[in-house]
């Protein structure tokens, strides 16, 4: 089934309900949105000579046109290539070329940059700016029905962040996106027509994926007027839209929690905050729970398993009487309805409970492979299992605890040191706002542990305090041998800490 069929069904059953809104203002209902999508789909194929399976890239900030063009791409049987608008022009050029995109749709802020790349991109024939007559003309004319596709046809090329090399395009199929959507209903929250999803995180990644279940249930997709994440604006939108949910990376939640409006603004409309994409430290999570209550769901997944591998439910967040409550808050939860998870060693052998190994995932949600990259596909997909590159362990109740990315593991004197363990300890200090642990080459031990620390404004912290905190909580060999106090941690456009950039600072 074409994933765009979910929009068509919503329009039939709930055509008068609001589909899109900017700020607090509704812009169209489901009948209007579905009609526009079907018309754009026809015009894309006819005016730009596109055929089923052709790739269409999207480069724009979060706005209502983003959602309608994405569904129009699917409606037409084409493949969406959403590109994070915060990337560099060279990164745009690589993804456009690698995906073989024939058309790109961009907003006025990004269309000049993308247009300048046409001559350097073999397949790209045209760039359409959303604020031009060329785009508005796409919404005029004859409607076409949803194009038939096979379940395993590509729907979305999800390009990874590429923090350690060229980004890879995870091929997400119509079956995979439908599985992800159904799993949301099964595991995350029960949605009723009219529920709201606020798109503050990039639509090219997490927010775009977790917007699909809301369209399937005729929810309203709300786009901040700022077209980005702003804590004050988020509180205003939560107050304005009943049954509001949103996806956030942990840094966004921390900013919301520390916002001056956190203690005074009405959040009774808030239904669910889905968080993931980076580690959420227990101290930060506990503070967020004190502000918002148990309205959190953690998800663990990757672009290769779109937002779906394990989850920590609202009930898990609320069960503070459980004897292993804090351990569970540190975990990534249990298997989603649609997945299986195993921990394996370097030979692919399943490991016993409690032993750290590589996390592998199996299920219909897993990507078909990496676009035009058979070597990477064969390395990651083995005998039906996705090898995530993440290290973790399972306990007797099925809770997955993530130790770290395998590339971030520190081996000092032959012993494994998992950076997140040390980061969790340092975050307990009241003066530490953020921190990141990496390994530094050492002539005798191979690597030694070092810490990059961002302090809270107005608070002085000395190394000895942090050193003692580590000595009180972890083995001596794990404690940092050096502390670097910096103003901010380098992060990707998705909010992930760039440990590669920190390593570069040591050279």
N, C-alpha and C positions, 0 to 999 in steps of 0.2 A: 504493500500500500504506500502510495506517495504521502510523505509526511504532511504535505499541504492539505490533504484531505481533512485533517483535524480542524483547520480553519473553515473549510466548506461546511462541515457538520455543525460547527458552532454557529455559523451564520444562518443555517436553516432553522435551528432550534432556538436561538437567542439573538436573532438579527437586530433587535432594538437596543440591546445592551451596549454600553460604551466599550469600544475596543482599544482606542488610543487616546492618550491625554498628555498634554505638556504642562507641567506644573499642576495647577488645580483646575485646568480648563480642558474639557473633553473636546476632541477634534473629529472623531467619527465613530459610528457604531459598527457592529459586525457585518451587517448587510452591505454597508458602504465600503468597508475595508475589503471584503471578499470580492465585490464587484471591481474595485480598483486593481486588486491583485490579479484577477483573471484577465483584465484588459491589458495591464502591463505585461503579463506573460505572453499574450498573443503578439503584442508589438515588439517585444524583445526578439522573438523568433523571426517575425516577418521583416522587420526593418533592419535588423542587424545580421540576418542570415545565419541564425544560430540553430543548431540541431540538438536533439536529446544527448546529454552527456557533456556538452560544451561547458567550460568553466567561466563564471562571471565573478569578478572580484568586487568587494565592497570596502571602501576606505572612507570612513566618516565618524564623527563623534556621535554619541548616543542621541538619537532623535527619531521621531515617528517614521520618517521615510526609511530608516534602516530596517525596521521590522517589515514594512510592506514590500520592500524590494527583495528581502530575503525570501519571503513566502512566494513572491512572484517568480523568483528564480526556480524554486522547487515546483511550483504550479506548472511551469513551462517544461519541466523535465530536465532542467539544467543543474549544474553543480555550483553551490555557493562557496566562495573563497573569501570569508571575512578576514580582513587584515587589521591588526591593531593600529589605530590612527596615530598612536604615539611613537611609532617606529621611525627610523631614519629613512631617507629617500633610497639609499642603497639597499636597505632591507625590503622596502616596497618593491624595488626593481627585481631583487632575487626571487621573491615569492611570486610576482607576476610572471616572470619567465619560467620558473620551475613548474608552476601549476599549468602553464599554457593557457592562461586566461585570455579570452578573445575580446572581452569587454570589461570595463571597470566603471563602477558608479561611485561617485565621491561627492562630498559637500564642497561648498565654495572655499573653505579653508584649505582643503587638500587637493582639489582638482588641478590647480596649476602645477603642483609637484608631480602628480601622477601623469599629467599630460606631457610634461617634459621628458618622461621616461618612455614614451611610445616608440621613439626611434631606436631605443636600446632594447626593446622587447619584441622578439620575433612574431609572437602571435597576437599581441594586443593591437586591435584595430581602431578602437574608439574609447573615449572617456566621456561620460555623461555627468554633468554637474546637476545636483538636485535643485539648485536655485535658478534654473534656466527654463526657457520655453521647451527646449528639447526634452527635458524630463516631464514637465507638465503635460506635454503632448502624448507621453506614454500612457497616461491615464484616460485618454480619449479614444473612442472607437469601439470595436466589437469585442465582446467577452468570449473567452474560450474555456472549455471545461478542463479539469485537472488532467495533465498528461499521465498516461499509464507508465509506470516504471516497475522494474523487478525489485523484490525486497532487498537484494544485495547490491543494487546499483548505488553508486556514490551519490551522496546528498551534500556533504559538507567536507571540505578539505580544511582540517583544523591544524594550523601551523603552530608548532611548539615554539617556545620563547627563544630557543637557540642560544642560551647563555653559555654553552660550552662548544659552540660550532654553528654550522649552518642549520637553520630551522628545518624540521622534517614535517611533511604534510600528512598527518594521520587521516586516513580515508574513513569517514564515518558514513554508514549506509542509512537508507530509509528505515530498514529493520532496526538498526542500532538506536536511532533517534526515537523511534516508537517505543522500543524497550526501555530506554532511559525515561521517557515520559510516563509510561505505565508504572515504572518503579518509583517515581516521585509520588504518585498517588498511593502506592502500597506502603511506602516507608517514611516519607517526609511529612506530608500533611494532607488532610482531606480538603479538597477544593470545591467550593460551590460557585455557580455562575455569579459574576460581579466581583469576585475577590480581586485584589490589586497586587501587582508586582511592580516594584519601583526599580528602575534600571539605573543604578548609580555606578556599578562596575561595568567594564567594557563589554559591549554586546558582541564583540568578536570572540569572546571567550565565555567565562562562567555565567554571566548574566544572560547572554544570548541563549545558552543552552537551557538554563533553568527558566527561561521565559516560555518555552514550548508547552509545558503542562498547563500554564495559565491560558494560553490560546485554546488549547484543547478543551478547556472547561469554560470558555467564554469569559475569562477574566479581563480586567482592564490593565493594559501595559502603560505605566506612567513614566514619562521621561522628564528628569529635572530640567528646569529652564536653563540652568548653568551648563547643562550637557556634561556634567562631571560629578564627582562625589564632593559634596560640601556638607559638613555636619549640621550646620544651622538649617540649611535647606531640607535636609533629610527629616529633621524633627517636624518641620512644617508640613511636609508631604505625608508623614505618618499620621499626623493629626487630621489631615484633610481626607484621607482615603481609608474607609473601613476595611477590615480584614486584609491589611497590608502586609506583604512579605518582601524580602529582598535577599539577594546573594551578596556576600561581602568577603573580602580577604581579611585576615586577622588585624592588619594595620588599620583598616577602616573601622572595625569594631572598637579598637582602642581609642581612636580619635573621637568616635561617638560617645564613648564612656567618659572621656576626659573633657568633653565639650561643656561649656558653661550652662547649656540648656538641659543637661542630663538630669538634674535634680528637680527641675521645675516644669518641664514640658510634658503634656499629656501623651502618653504612649498606649492608651487603652485600645486604640485601633490596631496596634501591632499584633500580628498573628505569629510570624515565624521569621527568624534570621537564620539563613543557611550560610554556614561559613566553611571555608576550605581554601586550598591552594597554597598554603604555607603553614608552618607550625603555629598553634595557638597555645601560648604558655599558660599554665594553670593559674598563675597569679592574675594575669589579665582576664582570663575567663571568669574567675570567681568575682572579680570586680564588676564585670559586665552582667553577670547573673544578679548581683545585688542591685543593679540599676534597672534592668529590663525584666528580671524574673526568668523562669525556665522556658523561654521562648526560642531556644537555640537548638539547631540540628547541625552537627558536624558531618561533612561528607569527605570521604577520601576517594580520590580517583585521579585520572590524568586525562589529557586530551585523547589519549589512546583508549581510555575507558571513560567516556565523557561523564564526569562527575559521579560515576557509579562504580564503587567497589565495596566500600564499607560505610557504615553510618553510626553516629552516636545520637540517639533519639532524644526528644524532649523529656521522655520519662527517665532516661539515663541521667540527663542533666539535673533533673528534679530529685532524684533518689539519693539525697545527701545522708540518709541513715544507713546506706549500704556500707558494710565494713571495708570494701575496696573502692569507695566512692572516688577518692583522689586518683587512684590508679586508673579508674575508668575515665576520668576527665583528661588524663594524660594520653589516653588511647585514642584510636580512630574508630572505635566501635566494633560492630559485628557485621557480618556479610549482608549485603543488600539482597533483596528478594531474588534478583536476577543474576547473581554472581556466585562463584565459588572462589575461595582464596586458599592458597597453600604457601608454606614457607619451604624453600628448597636450598640445598647447598650448591657449590660450584659445579657439581656433577648432575644436578637436577633431582637429587634424591630428597624426598620429603623429610623434614626435620621434626624432631619431637617437640611437644609443647614446651614453651619457654626458651627454646634455643633460637638465636638470631640467625637469619638467613635472608635470601632474596624473596621479596613478595611477588607471587605470581597470581594472575587473575584469569578466570575463564567464564564466558557467558556471551549471549547474543549481543551485548552492548559493546564488546571489544571491537576495536577497529578492524577493518578488512586488511589493512597493511599500510605501509608508507608509500605515498604517491611517488612513482618513478624511482624507487629506492629499494630494489630487491634485497640487497645485502643487509640493510638495516632491518627490513621486514623479517628476513630469515633469522637474524640475531635476536629479535624481540619476540617473535611468534614461533613457539616450538611445541609441536604435538598438541595444538589447540590451546596452549596457555600463553598469556602475555607475561613476559619477564619485565617487570616495571623498572628495575634498577634501584628500587628502594629496599632498604634493609629493615626487617622487623621480626616480631615474634607473636605467636598466638598463645593465649592462656587457656585454662581448662574450660572457661565459659565462652570461648570463641572470640574474645576481644583482641583486636589487633593493635599492638603498640609499635609505632614506627620509630626506628632508631635514627636513621638518617638516609640520605642518598648514598649509594655505594661509593660514589666519587668523593663524598665528603668525609668518609670514614678516615680517622686518623690512626695510624699504626705507630705506636711509640714504644721502642724497646721490645717489639714483638707482641705487645698487648694492644687490643682494640680499644679505641676511645671514641665514643659517639658524641659528637658536638652537642646534640640537643640535650643530653643529660646535664652537661655543664651549663648550658644556657638556662635551663630551668632553674638551676641553683642560683645563678647570678641574678636572675629576674626577681628573686625573693627580696633583694636589697631595695629598700624604699627609694634609694637615689638613682637606681638604674631604670632608664626609660626603654632602651633597646640594647641588645648585644648580639654578637655573632662570634662563634668559635671556629677557628681554622687550624690547620696544621702547618708548621714552618719547618723546612728542611733542617735536619740536625746531623752532624757528622758521625755521632756515636749512636744515637737512638733511632735514626732514620727520620723521625719527625718529632717535634715538640708542640705542645698545645699553647696557642696564644689567643688572646681575647681582644676584640674590638668592642668598646663600650660607649654608648651615648647616655649621658647623665640627664636627669630631669633639671629643668631650669632652676637656678638658684640654690642647688644642692651640691655641696662639695663632698667628694668621696675620694679616699686614698686607697692605693693598691692593697695595703695591708688588711683593710676591712674585707675586701673582696677575696683576698687570699685566704683569710681565716674562715670566711663563709664556705669556701670550697673545701678546706681541710676538715670542716665540721660535718660535711655532707657526702663527700666522695673520696675515693682512694687518692693517696698523695700523688701517684704518678699521673692522675687525670687533671690535676689543677693546672691552670695556665702558668706558663713560665714568663709571660710578659703581658702587660695590659696596655692597650692603645686607646686613649680617650679621644673621640672624634665628635664632630658636630652632628653628623648624620651618617646613616648607613647607606651605601649605594644600593639602589633597588631597580628592578626591571619595571616596565610599564604595567606589569600585573601585580606589583607590590611584593615580589619575591626579592629577598636579599641576594645580591650578586657576590657570592663568595669568591668568584674568579677575580673580581675587581679588588677585593680585599687582599687576595694573594699577590696581585700585581703591586700593591702598595708596599709589600715586604721586599720586593726586588730592588 
